[in-house]
Amino acid sequence: MTLPQDVEVNQARFALYFCPNPGTALWHFGSAWLGRDIQEHTDQSKPRFDALDDLLKKGECEGVALDTIVKLPRYYGFHATLKPPFYLKKSKTLDELMAAVQNFASENRTCVLPPLIAHSLGRFVALVPAATSPEVDAFARNCVEAFDDFRALPSEAEIARRLKARLTPRQQAMLALWGYPFVMEEFRFHMTLTDKLPPDVQTRLIHHLKEPVIELNRSPHAIDNLCLCYQPQEGADFKVLVRFPLRGS
């Protein structure tokens, strides 16, 4: 698998995501919510999801546009981040990165996820596990460490942008070490559903999602793949380049 001919490796960002396999309940949920399938690169004109439609029709999102609700997560695609986006180090090739991801996936087992819930994460709403999972946390930590030699150092502008957020001293240390503040013990598995929303809108949205998420959990969920994703250039959508199944999946 290679990048499209019009994509230059040195302009693209890469990331390692868990993306639900097409056809699964979690894939249907996320694709319908965002109106976009990160795997097939297909878009709908807008998200199609009953709980979201109900919220908008009842006027419970007054002053919040539909595009605002899903703009940011739609751009990244429905996923859980395992190795945050990075530019490829000049001394490394994409073929080397893909080989490393394939090898890593073959050596790591599928991780069972606890049931998911819709929950506030700061100013966002996301799907998160209802309970902590040391297995999932360890897998994410291993992903950050295993591929860090492929990561080009972030620019001063990117570091400055990150530091504008109210990071704790530990998060600042993670930013310096790994190029991203929310890794290692700061990591929390999540699948983002919204952009920044007012607290009252978050509360109503989570209420509307309660029943759909209960239905979603009728099927068990697992991290059973590792997707190498790419962003062709700044401002473009992230897409799946290649999906590697984990051992035992």
Long-range contacts (C-beta under 8 A, 24 or more apart in sequence): 1-98, 1-241, 1-242, 2-94, 3-94, 3-230, 3-232, 3-241, 4-232, 6-232, 7-230, 7-232, 7-233, 9-88, 9-93, 9-94, 10-87, 10-88, 10-90, 11-232, 11-233, 12-87, 12-88, 12-230, 12-231, 12-232, 12-233, 13-85, 13-86, 13-87, 13-230, 13-231, 13-234, 14-85, 14-86, 14-87, 14-88, 14-97, 14-150, 14-228, 14-229, 14-230, 14-231, 14-241, 15-81, 15-83, 15-84, 15-85, 15-86, 15-228, 15-229, 15-230, 15-231, 15-238, 16-81, 16-82, 16-83, 16-101, 16-143, 16-147, 16-226, 16-227, 16-228, 16-229, 17-77, 17-79, 17-80, 17-81, 17-82, 17-226, 17-227, 17-229, 17-238, 17-240, 18-79, 18-80, 18-82, 18-223, 18-225, 18-226, 18-227, 19-77, 19-78, 19-79, 19-225, 19-227, 19-229, 19-240, 19-243, 20-78, 20-221, 21-224, 21-225, 21-243, 24-219, 25-216, 25-218, 25-219, 26-216, 26-219, 26-221, 27-78, 29-78, 29-212, 29-216, 30-78, 30-191, 31-78, 33-70, 33-78, 33-193, 34-70, 34-73, 34-74, 34-77, 34-78, 35-70, 35-74, 36-74, 36-77, 36-78, 36-237, 38-77, 38-78, 38-79, 38-229, 38-237, 38-238, 38-239, 38-240, 39-240, 39-243, 41-237, 41-239, 47-74, 49-212, 50-212, 51-205, 51-208, 51-209, 51-211, 51-212, 52-205, 52-208, 54-208, 55-204, 55-205, 55-208, 60-201, 60-204, 60-208, 61-201, 61-204, 61-205, 64-197, 64-198, 64-201, 68-195, 68-197, 69-194, 69-195, 69-197, 69-205, 70-193, 70-194, 70-195, 71-195, 72-192, 72-194, 72-195, 72-196, 73-192, 73-193, 73-194, 73-195, 74-237, 75-237, 75-238, 76-192, 76-237, 76-238, 77-229, 77-237, 77-238, 77-239, 77-240, 78-191, 79-191, 79-227, 79-229, 79-238, 80-189, 80-190, 80-191, 80-223, 82-139, 82-140, 82-143, 82-144, 82-226, 83-143, 83-144, 83-147, 84-144, 84-178, 84-179, 84-180, 84-182, 84-183, 85-231, 85-238, 86-150, 86-151, 86-152, 86-154, 86-179, 87-151, 87-152, 88-150, 88-151, 88-152, 89-149, 89-150, 89-151, 89-152, 90-152, 92-149, 92-150, 96-150, 97-147, 97-150, 97-228, 98-228, 98-241, 98-242, 100-146, 100-147, 100-150, 101-147, 101-226, 101-228, 101-242, 101-244, 102-244, 104-142, 104-143, 104-146, 104-147, 104-226, 104-244, 105-225, 105-226, 105-244, 105-245, 105-246, 105-247, 106-244, 106-247, 107-247, 108-139, 108-142, 108-226, 108-246, 108-247, 109-246, 109-247, 109-248, 110-222, 110-223, 110-224, 110-246, 110-247, 110-248, 110-249, 111-135, 111-136, 111-139, 111-222, 111-223, 111-246, 112-220, 112-221, 112-222, 113-189, 113-220, 113-221, 113-222, 113-223, 115-217, 115-221, 116-191, 116-213, 116-216, 116-217, 116-221, 117-213, 118-193, 118-205, 118-206, 118-209, 118-210, 118-213, 119-206, 120-199, 120-202, 120-203, 120-206, 121-188, 121-190, 121-192, 123-196, 123-197, 123-202, 124-192, 124-193, 124-194, 124-195, 124-196, 124-197, 125-192, 125-193, 125-194, 125-197, 125-202, 125-205, 125-206, 125-209, 126-190, 126-191, 126-192, 126-193, 126-194, 127-190, 127-191, 127-193, 127-213, 128-188, 128-189, 128-190, 128-191, 129-189, 133-189, 136-189, 136-223, 137-187, 137-189, 139-223, 140-183, 140-187, 140-189, 141-183, 141-184, 141-187, 143-226, 144-178, 144-183, 144-184, 144-187, 148-178, 151-179, 153-179, 154-179, 222-249, 224-249, 225-249
